[in-house]
């Protein structure tokens, strides 16, 4: 499965690379090229060598993800990695109500650290309390390499706790997204979130950059507060609020309105409503994944295409056209959580095998991400942090 995902995503991303960096892709179906086929063979050979090295490494890498109910994609990718590296990768989960169950988060993380063969731990989505869990790990094991992906803790706190931090590049994302929306002719942007998310520095930075650039371009920016899916309302309460609110906002602001949600519980009902109404725009860039479109657009993925992003992106293009919404949906051709998980596992292996230039090797990660997402992928160090990787991938308009 892993080789299949990597090769298909690589083929897609190479096609995306034929356009200018950062530009959008038209609604035409991507085609496989002879160059992509050659690259596929090289990538498959590399992956086989990586898998063989992992089997013979003598160390373990722990993965901690949210549960299926919170973020199914990262959970499924973790399962695939366990199947691919059964002697190396160990998978555990955060509690569903991680915001209020920090002790459970800590005890689960410590269970990984209790294995003397555990040499690296990847927090795919570093929820609130992850930094505290890392601190507890350090008390008993100072030899474990820690990868903190998509953090919700304060930037200073998580950067000090982890060896490396991995996240979307928020310093420019808000500005770039506003420019994309302006090119589409959008007049109003509705930003759906809740206080817990806007207390996270990176999410707030995206919000503020998007808002400032929208106002500069003459686009009306509106904040909408929804129930927190980790509150008593749960994901159902959040989804119901959005399903009722989006039609009202379309009636109020008109069809040239774009919607953005900071949580999947907001994302899916937004997309479904826009597709059903056949008006409005949706932009996924901060927590991007094409899988977010599958359920609301009614896309069923056959078992043989599970994890195949090339197949999924083609289906989204077709569904958008079927619903007269071509050009109304955007995002990355693969998920940032997939990049955090697969990229994190490979990076940890290279570090543990002595193939990186220390713990923070931006060149090594750049090579890994290019293999995953194509030439349009890039990695920089976020702001003034020495160990905070900020990443981007090519944007795609369906």
N, C-alpha and C positions, 0 to 999 in steps of 0.2 A: 504493500500500500504506500509506504513512504516513498519508494522510488517512483511510483506512479504519480503521486502528488507533485513531487519535485520536478519531474520531467515535464508534466503538463503545465505547471506554473511557469517554468523556465521558458517553454515554448511561447506561452502567451505574453510573457514580459518582454521577450525579444521582439515580438511583433509590436508591442507598445513602444519599444525603443526606436522604431522606425519613425515615430513622430517626435516632435521637439520635446525636450525634457519638461515635464510639468504640464504639457498640453493634454487636452481630453481626447478620448478615442471615439470615433464615430460609431454609429449603430450597426455598421457592417459586422458580419461574423468573422472573427480572427481566423487566419489560415496558417497551417503548419508550413514552414519553409525548410529547405534542405539544410540551411545553417542551424536551425533549431534541432533538426534531427541529429546533426553531428554533435551539437552541444549536449543533447540528451544522452548519447552514448558515453560522452566524457563524464557527465554528471553521474550516470549509473555506476560507472567504474569507480568513481570517487566514493560514492555511497557504500559500495560493497566493501571497499577498503576500510571505511570508517566503521562499518558494522563489525568487520572482522577484528579491528583494533579494540573495539568496545568489549567484545566477547573475551578477549585475552587480557584485558586491562587489569583485572583484579580489584577494581574499585566499584563503588555504587554511586549513582546520582539520584537524589530524591527530587520529585516534582510535587509541588503543592498547588492545587487548583481549587476554584470554587466548585460547587456541586452542579449537577445537570440542571436543576431548577433555576440557578443563578446565571450560568453561562455554559450551555451545552457544548458549544464548539470546542472550547479549551479542554473540557473534560474528555471528549472523544479523541482529540489529538493526543492527550496524555495516554489514553488507553492504547492507541496505535503505537506510541513510542515504547510502552511496556512490552507490547507484542513483538516489536522489532528488536529490542534489546532486553530480553527477559532476565539476563544475568546481571544487568547493569542498572536499569531504570526501575525505581520504586515510586508508586503514585499514591498520594493521600489527598484529602480534601479539607478545606476550611469548613466551619459550620455554616449553615444557611444564614443564621442571624449573626454574622461575624461582627457586626457593629456593637453588639451587646454581649458576645460570648468570647471575649479576648482570652480568658483562661483556657478555653478549649483549643483556640488557635495555638497558644503557646505549648500546651501539652502534646498536641499533634506534631508540631514541629520538633519538639524534643524527642518524640518517639523515633523520628528519622535519625536524629543525631546520636541516639543510643547505640546504633549499629556501628561498630568500629571500622567497617569497610566503607561507610558513607563518607565520601570525600567532597561532595558538592551538593548543594540544595538550590533548586530553582523555584522561586515563588512567581508563578506565571502572571498572576494578577495580585500584586501586593496590597491586599485590603488593609483597612485600618487595623492597627495592632501588629502588623508584620514586623515593624522595627523592634517592638518589645520582644517578640518571639526570637528575633535574631540576637538580641542582647542576651537572652537566656541561653541560646545555643553557644554563644561565645564563652559563657561562664563554664561550660563543661567541655567544649570542643573548639579550640581556637585554630584548628587546622582545616576546618571545612570552608570551602569556597562558596560564597553566597551571591546568587544572581537574583536581584529584585526587579521583577517586571511590572510595568504599569502601576506605579505606586499611588496609594491614597494617603499615606502618611506625609507629613511635612517634608519638603525637599531636603532641607538641612539634616533632618533627623534620619531619613532613609539613606541618604548618601553617606552619612557617617557610619551607619550600622552595616550596610552591605559592602561587598567588595566591588560590585558593579551594579548600576541601575540602568534599566532599559525602558524607554518610553517613546511615544510619538513626539515629534519635534513641534512643540507648542509655540516656540518663539516666533515662528513665521506662519503657522497653520491658519490662524484666524484671519490674517491679512490675505493670504492666498485664497481662502474660501470666499471671502467677501468679493474678491476680484472675479472668481469664477461665477458667482451669483450675478454680479453686475453684467458680465458678458451674456448671461442667459436672459437678461432683461428683468430680473426680479426687482420688485418694488418694496417688499416688506419681508423681514426675517423674524420668525417666531422661535425663541430659544427656550426650550422646556428643560427645567432642572428642579432642584430642591436644595435647601440649605446645606445638607451634609456634603453634597458634591461641590457646591460653590465655595466650601471651606477648604477644598483641595487646591493648592497653589497652581498646579498645571491646568486644571479645569477652569479656574478663575482667569488665568492668563489667556487661555483660548477665548473665553467669553469676552474679556475686555478688549482683546485685539480685534476680534470679529466685530464687536459693537463699534469701536472707534473707526475702523475702516469702512463699515457700512455707512456711518454718519457722514464720513468724508465723501463717500460716493453718492450721497443723497438717498440711501436706502433706509427706510424706517426700521428700527430695531425694537423688538418688544420682548420683555421677559415674561415667562409664564411659569408659575410655581405649581408643581404637581405633588401628590403624596409621595413620600419616600417608600420605595418597595421593601425596605427592611423594617418599616414601621408596622403598626398593627394593621394598617390598610393592606399591606402585602403587595405582591406584584399584580394581583387581580384588581385591587383598588386603584393602582397607578394606571393600569391599562384602561379601566372603565372611564376614569377621568379624561384621559387623552381621547378615547373614542367619542366622547360627548363634546369635547372642547374643540377639536380640529374642525369639524363642520361649521361651528359657530364662527371660528376665526376666518375660514374661507369666505363665509357670507359677509363678514365684516370688512376684510381687507382685499378680497378679490383673488382671481386665479393666479396672478403673478406674485404669489406669496411662497416663501420657502420656509421649511420647518426643520428644526434640529433638536435632537434629544440627547441628553447625557447618559441615558440608561436604556438597555434593551427593552425594558417594560414600556418605555415611551416610543422607542423606535418602531417596533412592529405595528402597533396600532396607527401610528402616523402614516406609515407606508401603505397599509391596507386601506385607510380612509382615502388617501390621495388617489390610489389606483382605482377604487370604486367610484370616486367622484370624477376621475379623469381630469383633474386640474391640480395645480400646485406643484411645488418642487421639493425634493428631499436631498439633503447633502450629508453623506457619511464620510468624515475624514478623521476626526479626532480619535474615535475608537472604531476604525474601519474594518469591515468584513463583508464580503459579498453574501455570506450565509444569512445575514440579517434580512435579505430580500426573499429568501426561500419561502418561509411560512406565509407572510402577508400576501405574496404574489401567487400562492398556491402551487409552488414548484415542488414536485416530488422527485427525490434523487434515488434512482435505482441503486441497489447494493453494489453493483459493479462500478458505479461512478462515485461512490462515497469518497470524500476527500479530494475529488478531481475538480479543481477550481476552474480549469479551462471549460469543462462541461457546464459547470454552474453559471459561469459568466455568459456563456452562449444562451442558456435558458433564460437568464434575466433580460438579455437583449430581446429575445423573442417575446417574452411576456410583456415587456414595456411596449413593444410595437403592437401587440395584440390589444392592449388596453389604451392605445392612442397616447402613450406617455413616453415615447422615445425622446431622449434628451432631458427628461425630468428627474432622473435618478443618477447619482454619482457615487463614487467611492474608490477604494483600492481593489486591485484584482485578486488580492488574498488578504487574510486577516492579520492585524498587528499581533494578536495573541498567538497565532501560528508562528509568526516570526520570533516572538519571545520564547515560545516553547522549543521549536525545532532549532532555531538559531542558538538558543541558550544551551541546549543539550550538546550541540556540536562545539560551541565555544568552550564549554566546561571540559569536554573530552580533550580538546586541543591544549587547554591550559594544564590539565592533569597529566597529559602526555609530554609536557614540556615543549610544546610547539608554538607557544605564544611568547611575546616579549613582555613577560610579567603578567600581572593580573589584569591590567588595562591595556589592551592592544587594539586600537581602533582600526588598524589595517587588517588584522585578522578577522575582525567582525565585519568589516566592509566586504571582504571576499565572501564570507558566509552569506551575508544578506544579498549580495549580487547573485549568488547561486540560487537563493530562494525566490527573489522578487525581480531579478533582471537588472539591466544597466541603469534603470531609472531610480533604483534604490540608493539611498545615501545615509551615512551616519556621521554625526558630529558630536562634540561634547557640549552638553546643555549649559548655557550661561557660563558661570565661573567655576563649575564643578569639574573635578579632575577624573571622576569615575562615573559620570552620568551620561549614558549614550542616548542621543536623540535621533530618531530615525524617520525616514520618509520613504514612500514607494510611489510609483507612477499613478497618477489619477486616471480614472476611467469614467466616461459618461455613457450610460446605457441607452 
